[in-house]
Amino acid sequence: AETPLVLAIRRDDGSSRGGYQAAVAFRLVDRAGRQLMAGATGFSGDFEISASERATAMAREGTRDRLMQTIAEEIRLQIATQMPAPNTPPATTR
């Protein structure tokens, strides 16, 4: 889910800061459809709202792009740290 936010209000009732929040849940499945792992992550970021609509749009898109890159990196990290190495039997508990 992706949510735009207004973070600050100027005295003239205009916004001076905006932001995004994003939350992601994912599942990794094998070719047979068996779930190998699942995870979730979320981040937020903010941007300056300018008098220029173009500058504001560019700041908003830049924030969104960085947010999505951060989420993708976090998903990769979760997979790398939680998945067993190939051909490694799962850990057993005693």
C-alpha positions in Angstrom: 0.0 0.0 0.0 1.3 3.4 -0.9 0.0 6.5 0.9 0.8 10.2 0.2 0.9 12.4 3.2 1.0 16.1 4.1 3.6 16.6 6.9 3.6 20.4 7.5 1.2 23.3 7.0 2.3 26.9 6.3 0.6 29.8 8.0 -1.2 30.5 4.7 -2.8 27.0 5.0 -0.6 25.7 2.2 1.5 22.5 2.6 5.3 22.9 2.9 6.2 19.2 3.3 4.7 16.1 1.8 5.6 12.5 2.1 4.9 8.9 1.2 4.4 5.8 3.3 4.6 2.4 1.7 4.0 -1.0 3.2 4.7 -4.3 1.4 4.0 -7.9 2.2 5.6 -10.6 0.0 5.8 -14.4 -0.4 8.5 -16.4 -2.1 7.2 -19.6 -3.6 8.9 -22.4 -5.5 7.9 -23.6 -8.9 5.4 -26.0 -7.3 3.7 -23.1 -5.5 5.0 -24.1 -2.0 5.8 -21.1 0.1 9.5 -20.8 0.9 9.2 -17.7 3.0 7.1 -14.6 3.6 8.0 -11.2 4.9 6.9 -7.6 5.2 8.5 -4.2 5.3 7.6 -0.6 5.1 9.3 2.8 5.0 8.3 6.5 4.7 10.0 9.5 3.1 9.2 13.2 2.8 9.8 16.0 0.2 9.6 19.7 0.0 6.5 21.3 -1.6 7.6 24.2 -3.7 5.7 27.1 -5.3 6.6 25.4 -8.6 4.3 22.5 -9.4 7.1 21.0 -11.6 9.6 21.2 -8.7 7.1 19.6 -6.3 6.3 16.8 -8.8 10.0 16.1 -9.3 10.6 16.0 -5.5 7.6 13.8 -5.0 8.7 11.3 -7.7 12.3 11.3 -6.4 11.1 10.5 -2.9 8.8 7.8 -4.2 11.6 6.3 -6.3 14.0 6.2 -3.3 11.3 4.7 -1.2 10.7 1.9 -3.7 14.4 1.2 -4.0 14.8 1.0 -0.2 11.9 -1.4 0.0 13.4 -3.6 -2.8 16.8 -3.6 -1.0 15.1 -4.6 2.3 13.2 -7.5 0.5 16.5 -8.7 -1.0 18.1 -8.5 2.4 15.3 -10.5 4.1 15.6 -13.2 1.4 19.4 -13.3 1.7 19.3 -13.7 5.5 16.3 -16.0 5.8 16.7 -18.4 2.9 18.9 -21.5 3.4 21.7 -22.0 0.9 20.8 -24.2 -2.1 20.8 -28.0 -1.3 21.1 -27.3 2.5 18.6 -29.2 4.6 16.4 -27.0 6.8 17.5 -26.5 10.4 15.9 -28.9 12.9 15.1 -28.0 16.5 15.7 -30.5 19.3 
